[in-house]
Amino acid sequence: MARKRKTYKTHWLVWLRRAVQSVFLVFFLWLFLNTTFFPINTTRGPVKFFFQLDPLVALNSWIASHTFVRAMSLSLVTLVLTFLFGRWFCGWICPFGTVHNFFTSLRGGRTKQKLDVGGYSPWQRIRYLMLAAFVGAALLGSNVVGWLDPFSFFFRSLATAVYPALNAGTVALFTWIYDANPGIGPARLTAVSEPIYAQLRQHLLAVAQPYFTGGVLIGVVFVVVIALSFFRARFWCRYICPLGALLGVVGKNPLVRLRVDTSQCNNCRVCLVNCQGGANPQKAAAWMPSECFFCANCISDCPWHYVSLTTIVSQNKVEEKAHVETTV
């Protein structure tokens, strides 16, 4: 009987992942704003929340200073969940990963081009070298992980480059509208723009334009890092991120597994087109949990419903049954 190709419909797991990603990204940005619009030493909300979730920051701080801050206990939760379920944190929680995920989704190109660069590359081992370098520096008493830790990098880029640029651009735009006072007859645009500007001044814009030494350089680096996602899906997450490397080591053998019905799969490799981590989902034996973000794109993209998630217990039972049938 001929196989019936499914009508494409985004899998519910993909929609759930996008919703969770959006919530955590908005939460991160809200916490960022709470560190921006208040006087020095005055903040609102758990502004350190994401850094407390970060096991890389906790590990390097512990190694470098030989102390473990109680607030960093949340990072142990991240490690335990990663050990049990894999790198869900990278695909579902990390706000910087969500930004890369978004820009990756905007890249064009033909399917064949995406297939050529969608699989695992040995160059992805670079981030493990990054991790080793930071741990080595910590052993020597130097805690420099903030250079490339994703939360530190993202926060620093927002604070010193992105936000100052948006602030300056917004003020310049509304100042031009006010000075030019464009309109048609008695209807003036300032009647609308000034109330909006007043709300922005109260809730979003800085009292004084912020400037930071090196802000332009940091901004350029940030833009380059984001732009690399058009070259390779989530380039930062695949090749650079030391936190991703740590979570990859911890979550290399999770309870949750990717299952491919190899008895039916014709190796069309469509599941590889939108693979975020280069985890080789096209073959069950080649799937790499340490590279998988559990984004569920491969499940959603498979034309025949042959890709799914399972547990290691269920997978072992299926393999044992297949072995028995083969033996008989």
C-alpha positions in Angstrom: 0.0 0.0 0.0 1.4 3.4 -1.0 2.2 5.7 1.9 -0.1 8.6 2.4 1.8 11.9 2.6 0.4 14.1 5.3 -1.0 17.6 4.7 1.6 19.9 6.4 0.5 21.3 9.7 2.8 22.7 12.4 3.0 20.2 15.3 1.5 21.3 18.6 4.9 20.9 20.3 6.3 23.6 18.0 3.5 25.9 18.9 4.1 25.2 22.6 7.8 25.7 22.3 7.3 29.1 20.5 4.9 30.2 23.3 7.3 29.2 26.1 10.2 30.9 24.2 8.2 34.1 23.8 7.3 34.1 27.5 10.8 33.8 28.7 12.2 36.3 26.2 9.6 38.9 27.2 10.4 38.1 30.9 14.1 38.7 30.2 13.5 42.0 28.5 11.2 43.1 31.3 13.9 42.3 33.8 16.4 44.2 31.6 14.2 47.3 31.6 13.9 47.1 35.4 17.7 47.5 35.6 17.6 50.5 33.3 14.9 52.8 34.5 15.6 53.1 38.2 18.3 54.9 40.1 21.5 53.2 41.0 21.1 50.3 43.4 17.4 50.4 43.0 15.8 47.7 40.8 12.4 45.9 40.6 11.8 42.2 40.2 14.1 39.2 40.2 16.7 40.8 37.9 19.3 38.1 38.5 16.9 35.3 37.8 18.4 34.1 34.5 22.0 34.3 35.8 20.9 32.2 38.8 19.6 29.6 36.4 22.9 29.5 34.6 25.1 26.6 35.7 28.1 27.9 33.7 28.2 31.1 35.8 27.8 29.0 39.0 30.5 26.5 38.0 33.0 29.2 37.1 32.3 31.3 40.2 32.7 28.2 42.4 36.0 27.2 40.8 37.4 30.7 40.8 36.3 31.8 44.3 35.8 28.4 46.0 32.4 29.6 47.2 28.9 28.7 46.1 26.3 31.4 46.5 22.9 30.0 47.7 21.1 31.9 45.0 22.9 29.8 42.5 21.1 26.7 43.7 18.6 27.3 40.8 21.4 26.4 38.4 21.3 22.9 39.9 17.7 22.6 38.8 18.9 23.4 35.3 21.5 20.7 35.4 19.2 18.0 36.8 16.5 18.7 34.3 19.1 18.7 31.5 20.6 15.4 32.7 17.1 13.8 32.7 15.5 15.4 29.6 18.3 16.8 27.5 19.0 20.3 26.2 15.5 21.6 26.5 16.9 24.7 28.2 18.6 25.8 25.0 15.6 25.3 22.8 12.8 26.4 25.1 14.1 28.7 27.9 17.3 30.6 26.8 16.2 34.1 25.6 19.3 34.6 23.5 18.7 31.3 21.9 15.1 32.5 21.1 16.6 35.5 19.3 18.8 33.3 17.2 15.9 31.0 16.6 13.8 33.9 15.2 16.5 35.2 12.8 17.2 31.6 11.7 13.6 31.3 10.7 14.0 34.3 8.4 16.8 32.9 6.3 16.0 32.2 2.7 17.6 29.7 0.3 16.6 26.5 -1.3 15.9 23.3 0.6 19.0 21.7 -0.9 21.1 24.5 0.5 19.6 24.0 3.9 20.2 20.3 3.7 23.8 20.8 2.9 24.4 22.8 6.1 21.7 21.4 8.3 23.6 18.3 9.7 26.2 18.0 12.3 29.6 19.6 11.6 32.9 18.7 13.4 33.4 22.5 13.9 30.6 22.4 16.5 33.3 21.0 18.8 34.7 24.5 19.1 32.3 25.4 21.8 33.6 22.6 23.9 37.1 24.2 23.6 35.5 27.4 24.7 34.1 25.7 27.7 37.5 24.1 28.5 39.2 27.5 28.2 36.8 29.2 30.6 37.1 26.4 33.1 40.9 26.5 32.8 40.8 30.2 33.4 38.7 29.7 36.5 41.1 27.2 37.9 43.8 29.9 37.6 41.5 32.2 39.6 40.2 34.3 36.6 36.4 34.3 36.2 36.1 35.6 32.6 33.1 33.4 31.5 31.0 36.6 31.2 32.7 37.3 27.9 30.7 34.6 26.1 28.1 33.4 28.6 24.9 33.9 26.6 23.0 35.8 29.3 26.0 38.1 30.0 26.6 38.6 26.3 23.0 39.3 25.5 22.5 41.7 28.5 25.7 43.5 27.8 24.8 44.0 24.2 21.4 45.3 25.1 22.6 47.6 27.8 25.6 49.2 26.0 24.6 49.1 22.3 21.0 48.1 21.4 19.1 50.1 24.0 21.2 53.3 23.7 20.8 53.1 19.9 17.0 52.6 20.2 16.7 55.4 22.7 18.6 57.8 20.5 16.7 56.9 17.4 13.3 57.2 19.2 14.1 60.6 20.7 15.4 61.8 17.3 12.3 60.6 15.5 9.8 62.3 17.9 11.9 65.4 18.1 11.8 65.7 14.3 8.0 65.2 14.3 7.7 67.9 17.0 9.9 70.4 15.1 8.4 69.7 11.7 4.8 69.5 13.0 3.6 67.8 9.8 -0.1 67.4 9.1 -3.0 68.1 6.9 -4.9 71.3 7.5 -5.6 71.7 11.2 -4.9 68.0 11.9 -1.4 67.8 13.2 0.6 64.6 13.7 1.9 65.9 17.0 -1.6 65.5 18.4 -0.9 61.8 18.3 2.9 61.6 18.6 3.2 63.7 21.8 1.0 61.5 24.0 2.8 58.5 22.7 6.2 60.1 23.4 5.1 61.1 26.9 4.3 57.4 27.6 7.6 56.3 26.2 9.4 58.8 28.3 7.7 57.5 31.4 8.0 53.8 30.8 10.7 53.1 28.2 13.1 55.9 27.4 16.0 56.9 29.6 16.0 60.2 31.3 19.4 61.0 29.8 20.9 59.4 26.6 23.2 56.6 27.8 26.7 56.3 26.3 29.2 53.6 26.9 32.8 53.3 25.9 33.1 50.5 23.4 29.4 50.5 22.8 29.8 50.7 19.0 32.2 47.8 18.9 29.9 45.7 21.1 27.0 46.6 18.9 28.9 45.5 15.8 29.9 42.2 17.3 26.3 41.7 18.4 25.0 42.3 14.9 27.6 40.0 13.4 26.7 37.2 15.8 23.0 37.6 15.0 23.7 37.8 11.2 25.6 34.5 11.4 22.3 32.7 11.9 21.5 33.4 8.3 24.7 31.5 7.4 24.1 28.5 9.7 21.0 27.8 11.8 21.6 29.2 15.3 25.3 29.7 14.6 26.1 31.0 18.1 24.4 28.0 19.8 26.1 25.5 17.6 29.6 26.8 17.4 30.3 29.3 20.2 28.1 29.1 23.3 30.0 27.6 26.3 26.8 27.2 28.3 25.4 25.0 25.4 28.6 23.0 25.6 28.2 22.4 29.3 24.5 21.4 28.9 25.5 19.2 25.9 27.9 17.2 28.2 25.3 16.9 31.0 22.4 16.0 28.6 24.2 13.6 26.3 22.1 10.6 27.4 18.6 11.9 28.3 15.5 9.9 29.2 13.6 11.5 26.3 14.8 10.4 22.9 14.1 11.1 19.3 12.5 8.2 17.5 12.7 7.6 13.8 10.7 4.7 12.2 13.6 3.3 10.3 11.5 0.5 8.8 9.4 3.1 6.9 11.8 6.1 6.5 13.0 6.6 2.9 15.8 9.0 4.0 14.2 12.1 2.3 16.0 14.2 5.0 13.2 16.8 5.1 13.5 16.6 8.9 17.0 18.0 8.6 16.0 21.2 6.8 14.9 23.2 9.9 17.0 21.3 12.5 18.3 24.0 14.9 21.2 22.2 16.4 22.6 20.0 13.6 21.6 17.0 15.6 21.2 14.6 12.7 17.5 13.7 13.2 17.3 12.0 9.9 18.6 8.7 11.3 17.9 7.3 14.7 21.4 5.8 15.1 23.0 9.1 14.1 20.9 11.3 16.3 23.0 13.4 18.7 21.3 14.3 22.0 24.1 16.6 22.9 23.4 18.8 19.9 19.6 18.6 20.0 17.5 21.5 21.3 14.3 19.5 21.2 12.8 22.2 19.0 10.4 19.6 17.5 10.9 21.0 14.0 11.9 17.6 12.7 8.6 16.1 14.1 6.6 18.9 12.4 8.4 18.7 9.1 8.4 14.9 8.5 6.0 14.3 5.6 5.1 10.8 6.8 4.8 11.2 10.6 7.9 8.9 11.1 9.7 11.2 13.6 8.5 11.4 17.2 9.7 11.6 20.8 9.9 8.6 23.0 11.6 7.6 26.3 14.7 5.5 26.6 12.6 2.8 28.3 10.2 2.6 25.4 13.0 2.7 22.9 14.8 -0.2 24.6 11.5 -2.3 24.5 11.1 -1.6 20.8 14.7 -2.6 20.1 14.4 -5.8 22.1 11.2 -6.7 20.3 12.8 -6.1 16.9 15.8 -8.2 18.0 13.6 -11.1 19.1 11.6 -11.0 15.8 14.9 -11.0 13.8 16.3 -13.9 15.8 13.1 -16.0 15.3 
